[in-house]
């Protein structure tokens, strides 16, 4: 059974739009590529045809994965977020205890993560390490570069 993922309404709408695009325009492009390759003659020695069929398989796998994600997605009402502790869709301001750098992140589902917009996955090492923490608490988090310590300065929505 696939696990439920919580999204903002905007994030879920983006996933649905991408799925719709893959089902319509994407499938049409693949079908056109297969037809062009088929028109070139003998299919037994047609590498272009084989490549188009492989691309079709990958495309359908991507559609199936997105359908599963959308099917298990739930929109989280941002107004009901508990700001007493860090949770999914929390906006959390943290301080790196080593260099005193302060950053603000919003914890989102993996598919919505975008570091440029300050959105990190709740499943990332930092996201997992911050979950459940309250303002003033410190979190020891193991990241690829080693152990880091962060202090939670503020939690909002």
QUINORHU-V800746 format. One record per residue. N is the residue number from 0. SS is DSSP state (A for helix, B for strand, O for the rest). PSI is psi in whole degrees, 0 to 359 (* if undefined). OMEGA is omega in degrees with one decimal (999 if undefined). Layout:
n;ss;psi;omega
N;SS;PSI;OMEGA
N;SS;PSI;OMEGA
This chain:
n;ss;psi;omega
0;O;132;179.8
1;O;148;-179.0
2;O;151;177.0
3;O;142;174.8
4;B;141;179.4
5;B;135;-176.1
6;B;160;167.1
7;O;161;178.5
8;A;320;178.4
9;A;315;-179.5
10;A;317;179.4
11;A;321;178.0
12;A;323;176.5
13;A;317;179.5
14;A;318;179.3
15;A;321;178.8
16;A;319;178.3
17;A;318;178.6
18;A;315;179.9
19;A;319;179.1
20;A;318;178.6
21;A;322;-178.3
22;A;329;-177.0
23;A;281;-175.3
24;A;317;-178.2
25;A;314;179.2
26;A;323;178.6
27;A;318;179.7
28;A;319;178.9
29;A;315;-179.9
30;A;321;178.9
31;A;318;179.2
32;A;320;178.4
33;A;317;179.8
34;A;318;178.8
35;A;318;-179.6
36;A;322;-179.5
37;A;326;-179.0
38;O;348;-176.8
39;O;5;173.1
40;O;215;-173.4
41;O;117;-177.2
42;A;339;-177.2
43;A;335;-180.0
44;A;30;-175.8
45;O;96;-178.1
46;A;327;179.5
47;A;321;178.4
48;A;315;178.9
49;A;318;179.6
50;A;320;179.2
51;A;320;178.3
52;A;321;176.5
53;A;317;178.7
54;A;324;178.1
55;A;317;178.9
56;A;316;178.0
57;A;320;179.9
58;A;315;-179.9
59;A;326;177.1
60;A;320;178.4
61;A;319;177.1
62;A;315;-179.1
63;A;319;179.6
64;A;315;179.3
65;A;323;177.5
66;A;321;178.2
67;A;316;179.6
68;A;311;-179.2
69;A;322;179.3
70;A;331;-179.3
71;O;10;-177.8
72;B;145;175.2
73;B;137;177.4
74;B;129;179.6
75;O;127;178.6
76;O;112;-175.5
77;A;336;-179.4
78;A;344;-179.1
79;A;9;-178.3
80;O;130;178.1
81;O;116;-177.5
82;O;11;177.8
83;O;341;177.0
84;O;161;-177.9
85;O;130;176.6
86;O;180;179.7
87;O;139;-177.6
88;O;9;173.1
89;O;143;170.6
90;B;117;-173.8
91;B;131;178.0
92;B;122;-176.7
93;B;156;177.7
94;B;130;174.1
95;B;117;-175.0
96;O;340;-179.1
97;O;314;-175.9
98;O;5;178.8
99;O;18;176.6
100;O;135;-179.8
101;B;129;178.0
102;B;158;177.3
103;B;129;178.5
104;B;151;168.7
105;B;129;-179.9
106;B;121;-175.5
107;B;175;174.7
108;O;157;-175.6
109;A;319;-176.8
110;A;340;-179.3
111;A;351;-175.2
112;O;134;178.7
113;B;100;-174.5
114;A;327;179.3
115;A;330;179.0
116;A;5;179.1
117;O;23;179.6
118;B;120;177.7
119;B;154;-179.2
120;B;136;175.7
121;O;342;179.1
122;O;357;178.0
123;O;163;179.3
124;A;316;179.5
125;A;317;178.8
126;A;313;179.1
127;A;319;-177.6
128;A;332;-178.9
129;A;339;-177.3
130;O;130;176.1
131;O;352;-179.9
132;O;152;178.4
133;O;165;178.8
134;O;131;180.0
135;O;341;179.4
136;O;153;176.4
137;B;148;-179.8
138;B;123;172.1
139;B;118;-175.0
140;B;129;177.7
141;B;114;177.4
142;B;167;-178.8
143;O;330;-179.3
144;O;358;-178.9
145;B;191;-179.0
146;B;137;177.3
147;B;151;177.8
148;B;130;-180.0
149;B;146;174.4
150;B;133;178.8
151;B;118;-178.4
152;B;324;-176.3
153;B;148;176.3
154;B;128;177.9
155;B;183;176.6
156;O;*;999
